[in-house]
Amino acid sequence: MIGKFTYYCNGKLHNISIFFFLPQGATTKYFELGTKLTLEKDIPTVPQPINYISWKQGSDLVVSWTPSVPEYYGSFIGRTTLDPKTLQLDINSLTFNDRGRFSLDTNYGPSGTYDVEVIKPPPTPSIKTQPLVCDVICTLKCTADTTDLGPVSYEWKKDEGEWTEGDELKVMEISKPPEKFSCRLKTPVRTSNASIAKDNPLYKPVPGMSRVDSIQTGVIRR
């Protein structure tokens, strides 16, 4: 925000404007291991003149800038770039050590705060049946090692149908059964490859229209 003030000096009235930036809560950003991080200012415009910029991870400097050249620090040397015109910070080849709170400051005060989470690429999941041998009703679970993936969600597909969200899939006997099921998982960054399609454990080819029993499926959401 901008504050405007009027003061009296040497028999004249003078008007001045002062920039104030109110700090906001930190925004969480997710990036994949080994990829590039980009953080930007959290203010509408870049005030002028800018004569000091710093990005920090926690209390440690990532980069500092005065009207000359930026100086980079520690493990960020050689893989970090600051754009002094836009205040944008880029860090390449992310590691788990790059997790943490990043804060931007200029000579006008705090200009952005981010909680950075570095996560693994999503693995291809697999489908497990519970119980292993089922007769009338089965539960299908989409499973994968979710360590260091951040929050995940799951999607299911029946044969060549549309993807629908859900943690589990219930399979029961009714009509027009799908033959196969696929699942995939989603991280805050992207969606995994689909699992290998799993045969419907209750599917039985119907030779004609005489069979009344068939299969119904339902997605279970938490």
Protein Blocks (a to p, Z undefined) as FASTA:
>chain_A
ZZdddddeehiacddddddddddddddddddehiacddddfbfbdcdddfbdcddehjbc
fbdcddfbdcdehjlgopaccdfknopacdehiafklgccdddddfkbpfbdcddddddd
ddddddddddfbdfkbccddddddfehnbpadddddehjbccdedfbdcddddehiafbd
cdddddfkbccddddddddfkbccdfblmbmbdcddddddZZ
